[in-house]
Amino acid sequence: MTDDQPGSEHPSSPSKHPRGDFDNRATAARHDLENQLRAQRARFEERNEKLTARTGRNLPAAIGIGAGMGAIVLLSLILFKWIFMIVAAILVFFMVLELTNALRTAGRRVPRIPSIATGLAVVPAAYFWKAEGQWLVLLGGIVVISLWRLVEAALPTGAESTTASATEGRRGGRALFKDLQSGAFVQIYTTFLGSFLALLTAQPGGQWWTLTALIVVICVDTGAYATGLNFGKHKLAPKISPGKTWEGFAGSVGVSMIAGIILSIFMIHQPWWFGLILGAVFSITATIGDLSESLIKRDLGVKDISTWLPGHGGFLDRLDSMLPSAVVAYGLYLIFTHH
């Protein structure tokens, strides 16, 4: 067979080897990239596990969740402050639901439906009808919750009504009284305190005071967390919250005062020394709020009120510092703006 005959391979014809070499190199590069990505992910997960063990929380998830919640609140306050009223109502809804479920798990029979309905009603009442609406709807809601529980105890329903009646009888009047106390406590602790943010935001220029309060309280938490993690040695309240230290508290005061001065001058147009008051007072109220929730969790025997927010626990775990601070923020607004 000559070179020109069909089926012969001419020496100058293109070889298939370069294409094959290219494919092999591309495959090898892809495998190398995949191995590098897997190694990077393994190192990240290892560092994250060490950080979680040290801090007690999934820090990247906590930062992501916190940033997302902060962005929603910020946009609602800047765009139309009535939107923040809706955001506040949603947050109160989750806090009421979380605490109600936690109490029910601990054996306190708090009615869910009227508890949630009261929380959703108080926030817009505070926003549109100010303090009068806030108090009226809150007290009315507590009455409805109490009556609902009394009716449940007197007229158990369902196929197991006889068994339910016997169970109620064994629990006795003291347990029923604790149920009524728990129902009122949920509303006072979450709905009432939380609704002060809506009450403050509804005031002339109140949205900037609300934003200032939120930022300063975040600085309190961040300052306490960072300084306590790196320098904390002396326990602040070891029987209530073993992780809190006096060094962390000192750091929270310093960071919040700096933030308070900046925000007082540029956001709420108050003298610089007012920022020192904000930082000092919110450091105390935020710490009290955090310790109060720790007492509740200790009493209920749980680490977090819920697990809905990765790295945070639940909405109440995230907002506990803000609840008493909201009341103080509203009081400071009334004192220093003279409206």
PyMOL commands that set and color helices and strands:
alter all, ss='L'
color gray80, all
select helices_A, chain A and resi 17-55+59-79+81-105+112-154+161-201+206-231+246-266+272-300+315-319+322-337
alter helices_A, ss='H'
color red, helices_A
select strands_A, chain A and resi 235-237+241-245
alter strands_A, ss='S'
color yellow, strands_A
deselect
rebuild
show_as cartoon
